[in-house]
Structure formats: structure tokens, C-alpha cells
Amino acid sequence: MGFLKNGVTAHRGNLAQLLENAMSAFIGTVSIEVDWIEADIRETADGKLVVIHDDNTKRLATHNLSIKNVTYAELKAIDITHQFRYTNQLTTEQCPKLSIPLLSDVINLMKSQGLTKTQHFTRLSIHPKVDCIDQTIQLIENMNAAIWVGFNDSNWENLQRIRAWNSEIPVFWDRPADNDINNDIETAKKLGIKNIIIQQTGITPSKVKSVHNAELEIGAWTVNNPSTMEKLLKLGIDRIYTDCPINLLVIKNQDATIK
């Protein structure tokens, strides 16, 4: 089994075009063949792992529910497309009601690629927004899904627990713009982390060179401006997190054609 490797991580699915962290976004993003999709996860009051960025539903829906204080049944009952539909002036026919997906639903989507594709596949990069690493690991094991997932996080304790569980799982270490690149490289190598992802304004030629000299990969988050994408690619950035994965794929394909 092979996986795509094009350095494009779709942030929360395909945020620029589709409702963030929704099943429709994940389905649509798999179809354009990015190599990773980033998904934020939280835990409900009854221990269900759900895919949502915020700690409540206020920004997405008409009802403001706190994720940690409600059951999944309560959460599933609300329509998370309300604000997206209003912002984009869509009807319910154009944008049907959707509920917050379970992490297991999204993992099953990743695994289903093997039934429809014959060559290379997209994987899911899980970003825990609360302390739910142990529950996430158990779910991955129960679903026999380790080859389909990775993690991105800035929480060092989380990364240590992930690496202690499975040293082969891809890990993307999120870092701020003002990071100390030499310390980060040393720390990453100690834990076997191969990908350092830096907030885009902190990317410099010297950081790119240092990371590559250490035989690691460097990425940038979250980049939506096409000219900035091109600039970072010319600097040698290996991975870009973006709300606009189609734009990034077009740029990378054009560069490949020119070369």
C-alpha cells in the first residue's frame, strides 16, 4: 500500500471551499489527492471523540453547546452548517444540514480509499485540542488504523506519549514563529520526530537550511496567499498547511511542469 507525498496538508479539510471539519469537507479533500488532511478533535461528556476545532458550537451553529459538557447524541442533533450557509448565501438544498462527525467516521473514510483507489492514498493528521491522547490511541488500535493516521501538535507531552506508543507514526511538531530552530532540531531528533512545522512568518532561509542539514523536513502553517506559497516553495519548504489545498496543488504542479 502506498501513500501520497506531495507536501500539501489540507487544514481542517478544505476550509476555503467547504465547511471545516465536516464529512463533506473530508470527502471532497480526499478526492483532490492531498497527502494529509488535518482534523481537530475533542471529547464529549460521554467519551466520544468528535472532530471540531472550537470548544463549543457557537461559531458554527445556532445553538451554543460546550463539547465537553454534552453527550454525542445532544451534539449530533444540531446543524453545524448554519453559519457557513449564511456566509455563503446558500439554501438548505445547496448546503444540507450536517452534524459534527465522530473521529471514527473520518478514519473509516480514510480506510475506504483502499476500496476505490488502486495506487496512492491520503492520510489523516489528528490534532488533539484537549487531553484525549490515550482515548485516541485506543480508538486507532481498535480500528486497526495506525497506517492511515499521523498527529500534529505543539504539546510536547502529547508527542512523547504518541512516540512511546508507536515510534513509526508520523508526527508533525507545530512550532511558533519565534522558535529556536537549533533547540527544536535537537529535541526533535531525541524523540524521533522528522517534521518541524513553523508558523509561516517565522520561516527563514537559515531555518530551512538548518532543518535540511539535520536530515529533517520543515513545514509552514497556515498559508493561503498564493505568492507566499510560491515564495516558501522556492525556499525549499517541504510541507505547507493551507485552507486552499487546490491552489497549492496547482502551484506545485506548475512548478513541476516548468522544471
N, C-alpha and C positions, 0 to 999 in steps of 0.2 A: 504494500500500500504506500502511495506517495502523497506528499502534501505540497501545496503551492508555496512558492518562496519568491514573492515579489516586493516585499518591504512595505506593504500597504495594510495598515490596521484601521478598520472602519470603526470610528468612535461611537459607541452606543448603537451600533448598527449602521445606518446611513442617515445621520441626523439632519443633513441639509435637505433631504428629499422625503424622508419617511419618518413616522413617529418613533422617537427614540425608545430603545429597549423594548420594542413591541415585536411580536412574532412576525408581523408583516415586514418589518424592517430587517429582521434576520434572514427571512426567506429571500427577500429582494437582494440583500447584500451577498448572500451565498451565490446567487445567480450571476453576479458580475465578477466573481472569482478573485476577491481579495484573499490574501493568505491568512489573515487573522481578523476576527471580529471581537471588539471589546464589549463586555457586558458587566454592568454594575449589579451587585447582589446584596440583599438584606434578608433578615429573618423575621417572620411573622410571630405573633404571640403563641401560635400552636406549632412552632418549629418548622414551618415550611420556608424553603429558600426561594425567594422571588427575585425577579430581575427588574430593578428600578434604581435610579440614581439618588433621588431625594429621600429624606426620612419620612416624608408624608406625600399625599397625593394632591396637595393644594395647587401646584403649578400645572398639573395635567388635567384634572377633573373638576367637576362641580362640587364634589364632596371632599372635605379635607380630613383624611384618615391618617393617623400615625401608624406606620408599618409595624412597629414592634408591639403595638397595643391592640391590634385587631387580628382576628383569625383569617386564614386564607379565604374561607368562604365569604366573609364580610368584604374582603379586598376584591375578590373576583367579581362581586356584584356591581362594582362601579365601572363606568365608562371612562377610560383614560384618553380617549381621543377628543374630548370636548375642546380643550384649548387649541390643539392642532387644527381641528376642523374650523374653529372660529378664525384663527390667524390666517389660514389659507383660503377662507371663504368657500368652504366645501359643504355639500349637503351630506346627510347621513347615507344617501345612496352612493355618493362618491367616496365617502370615508365612513364605512360601517363601524359600529361600536366594537371596541376591543377591551379586553381585560388584561391586567398585569400577568405576564407569563411566569410559570414556575421555571427554575433553573433546569429541572429535569426535562421540560418541554424543549428548551433550546438545545440541550445536549442531544436529545433524540433527533432533532433536526440535523445536527452535525453528523450524527451516525447514519442518518438516512441517505447521505450523499453516496454512500457505497452502493446504494440500490439504483441510483440514477446516473452516476458518473463512472467512467472507466479508467481515469488516469490520476488526476491530482485534486486534492480536496482542501477546503477551508477549515480552519480550526477556531476554537473559541478561547479567548483570553479573558479569564474571570477576574473581576476586580471587586473584592470584598469591601463593603463600606462599613461593616460592623464586624465584631469578633464572632465569625462563624466558620473559621478555617476547618476545625475538626468535623463539623457537620458537612461541609463541602467535600472534604476528603472522603468521608464515609459514603456520600452520595456517588461520587465518581467511582469508587471501588464497587459499590453495589451495581452500578450501571456498566461496569467494565469499560470505562470511557477514558482511561488515562491517556491514550494516544491521541484523543480528539481535543484535548484541552491544554491550556497553559494558564499562567497567572500574571497579572501586572499589579504592582502595589508599591507604595512608598514605605509601608510599615515593616520595619526590619524584623520584628518578632514574627510577624506573619510569614515572611520569606524564610526565616530559619525553620519554622515548623513545616513549611512546604518541602524544603530541601531535605529535612530529616525524614520525611515520609517517602519521597521519591526524588532521587538525585537526577533523574532523566527528564522530569517535567520542565518544559521551557518556562523561564521566569524573566519577566521584563521589569527592571527596577526603575521606578519613577523617581526622578530627581528634580530639585528646583533649579532655577536659572543660575543661582549663585553658588552652585555646588563646588566642592573642592575635588577636581577631577582625579588627582593623584590618590587621594584618600579613598575615593569611590572605586577606583580600579583595584587598589589593594584589597579593599573589603569584598568586592565582588568576586575576586579570584579566590579568596579564602572560602567562600561559600559555593563556588562553582557556578556563579551567575555569569552568563555570557552576553547579556544585553543591558546596556545602561540607556535609559530614556530620559532626556533632559528637556525641560520647558524651553520652547523654541528661542526665546530671547537670550538664553544662555549659551547657545551654540556658537563656538568659535573654531577657526581652523586649527588652533593648537589643541583644543579638546578632542576634535576628530582624530588628529594625528596621534595623540597620546593613547586614545582608546584602541585604535587600529594597531599601534605598535605593541600593545598588550595582547593582541590577538582576540579582542572582544569586538562586539558590534555596538554602534551608537545610533540612537534614535531621537526624534524630536516630537514633542506634544504641545498643543493640538494645533495643527497648521491647516488653514483654509484658503489662504491667499495664494493663487497660482504662481505669482512671481516669487513669493517666499519659498514655495515648494521647489521651484527651479533652482533658486539660489542654494538651498540646503542640499539638493541632489548634487550640484556642482562641487560642493564642499566635501562630498563623499559620505553623506548621511546614509545609513543602511536601512532605516525604517522611519516612516512618518505616520503618526496618528492624525486622523483627519475626519471632519464631518462630511467631507466631499470626496469620497473614495474614487468616484468615477473620474473627476477632474485629475486626480493624482495618477490614476492608471493611464489616462490619455497622455499626460506629460511624459511618464516613464516609457510608454510605447513609442512616442515620437522621438525621444532621446535614443532609444534602441535602434530605431529605423535610421536616424541620422548617422549613428556610429557604424 
